[in-house]
Amino acid sequence: MDSPGNEPRLTARILPVVSFTFVAYLCIGAPLAILPAYLHLTLGVSTVLAGLLVSLQYVATFASRPRAGRLSDTIGPRRTVRIGLLACAAGGALMILAALFRHDLGPCLALLAASRLAIGTGESLSATGATMWGIGRVGTERTAQVISWNGVGTYTGLAAGAPLGVLAAGRFGFGAVGAIIFLVCVGAYLAATRMAPTAPLQGRRVKIGHIVAGVSPYGMALALGGTGFGVIATFITLYFAQRGWSHAALSLSIYGLSFVGARLLFARAIDRRGGFPVATLSFIIEVGGLILLGLGRSQALAYLACALTGGGFSLVFPALGVEAANAYPPSVRGSVIGVYNAFADLSLFLAGPLAGAVIHAFGYPSVFLSAGGAVLAALAITLWLAATRVKRLGVAGGVRVR
C-alpha cells in the first residue's frame, strides 16, 4: 500500500491528463447555459424539440462510449484523447456556422444538431481516454482515484463553462461560444501531443457482449441516478425564467462546485467504506435535493437544492464504477468504463425529451420530483447489487484489485 506521502506525487501524475476531461466538459458547459433559451426563446422551437436538440450530444456520446473504451485498450489512451479533442473542435466550428445561418431555421438547426453530435463524440473519446491515460500513469489499483479526479475535471469544466458561455454570448453573440470551443480544443490537442503516451494494458480480452451483460446493472443504477443532472442541465435555465428568477447559470455552477467539493472532501471514502455503501448514501442525499428543487418556492432554496443534488450524485460514478471495473481483468478496463459511461449518456439523452414532455403536461416542478423517483429506483438497484455481489463476481470471473 502506498504511504500518505505518495499522494501528492500520484495526484500530480493524474492531473495533467484529467485536464483534457476538463477541456471536453468546458466545451459542453459553455453552450449548455445558453442553448435551451437560444433554441426556445430566440429561434422559437418548442421545449420538447429544444430538449431533443440539446440531448443529441448524448446520443453520440452513448453510441461512441464502447468504441472509445476499446480504442483506449487497443491504440492507447493518448491517441484516443487527441481524436476526441479534434471532434470537439469541429463541434465549435459548426456552432460558428450555425450562428451565421440563424435567420434560416432549417440550416441553423441542422448545423446545431451536427455540432451537438460532434461534441458528444469528442467528449466520449476525450474523457474515456483521459481516464485510461491516468490509470496507465498510476496503476490499476488507483482506479477509484483516477475516476474521482476525472469527475472533478468534468464538473469544474461545467462550472467554468456555464458562466463563460453566458458572458461570451452576451457580449459577442452565440458564435463566440463556438469560437472559444474551437480555440481551446486546438490548444489542448497540441498539449496532448507533447505528453508521453502510456501503452495499452496487456492481458486477457473479454468479449464486449459479456462486458455489456455484466456491467448493465451498475449502468442502470448510474443512468437512473443521473436523471437529476439531466433535468437540471437541460431545463434549469427555463425553470428560472418561468419563475421570474435571474442568474440561472449560477445554479449550474453551484451544482458543479458542490459535486467537485464532495469529490475532494470524500475521495477516499470509497477505499475505506466500499463502493456500495457510498453509493447508497449518495443517492439518498440526491433524492432530497431533487424533492427540494421541485417543492421549493424561492431562488435560494433552488440553489440549495442544486448543491444537494450535485453533492449527492458526486461519488455515485466512482463508487459503482470501481465495483464494476473490479469484476474484470485490467486489460479490458477501458471497455468496462466505456460501457459503464454509456448508461450515463443514455440517461442524459432521454432526460431531455422526456423532461420536456413532463413539463408540457404537468409543469416544471413535476420534472424534478419525477427525477427524484428515478433516483429512488437507482437506490433499490444498488441495494440489490450489494446483496448479490459475491454471486456476480463468480459469474464474471474477475478478480478484485482493491
C-alpha positions, 0 to 999 in steps of 0.5 A: 500500500502506498504511504500518505506521502505518495499522494501528492506525487500520484495526484500530480501524475493524474492531473495533467491528463484529467485536464483534457476531461476538463477541456471536453466538459468546458466545451459542453458547459459553455453552450449548455447555459445558453442553448435551451433559451437560444433554441426556445426563446430566440429561434422559437422551437418548442421545449420538447424539440429544444430538449431533443436538440440539446440531448443529441450530444448524448446520443453520440456520446452513448453510441461512441462510449464502447468504441472509445473504451476499446480504442483506449485498450487497443491504440492507447489512451493518448491517441484516443484523447487527441481524436476526441479533442479534434471532434470537439473542435469541429463541434465549435466550428459548426456552432460558428456556422450555425450562428451565421445561418440563424435567420434560416431555421432549417440550416441553423438547426441542422448545423446545431444538431451536427455540432451537438453530435460532434461534441458528444463524440469528442467528449466520449473519446476525450474523457474515456481516454483521459481516464485510461491515460491516468490509470496507465500513469498510476496503476490499476489499483488507483482506479477509484482515484483516477475516476474521482479526479476525472469527475472533478475535471468534468464538473469544474469544466461545467462550472467554468463553462456555464458562466463563460458561455453566458458572458461570451454570448452576451457580449459577442453573440452565440458564435463566440461560444463556438469560437472559444470551443474551437480555440481551446480544443486546438490548444489542448490537442497540441498539449496532448501531443507533447505528453508521453503516451502510456501503452495499452494494458496487456492481458486477457480480452473479454468479449464486449457482449459479456462486458455489456451483460455484466456491467448493465446493472451498475449502468442502470443504477448510474443512468437512473441516478443521473436523471437529476443532472439531466433535468437540471442541465437541460431545463434549469435555465427555463425553470428560472425564467418561468419563475421570474428568477435571474442568474440561472447559470449560477445554479449550474455552477453551484451544482458543479462546485458542490459535486467537485467539493464532495469529490475532494472532501470524500475521495477516499471514502470509497477505499475505506467504506466500499463502493456500495455503501457510498453509493447508497448514501449518495443517492439518498442525499440526491433524492432530497435535493431533487424533492427540494428543487421541485417543492421549493418556492424561492431562488435560494432554496433552488440553489440549495437544492442544486448543491444537494443534488450535485453533492449527492450524485458526486461519488455515485460514478466512482463508487459503482464504477470501481465495483464494476471495473473490479469484476474484470481483468485490467486489460479490458478496463477501458471497455468496462468504463466505456460501457459503464459511461454509456448508461450515463449518456443514455440517461442524459439523452432521454432526460431531455425529451422526456423532461420536456414532455413532463413539463408540457403536461404537468409543469416544471416542478413535476420534472424534478420530483419525477427525477427524484423517483428515478433516483429512488429506483437507482437506490433499490438497484444498488441495494440489490447489487450489494446483496448479490455481489459475491454471486456476480463476481463468480459469474464474471470471473474477475478478480478484485484489485482493491 
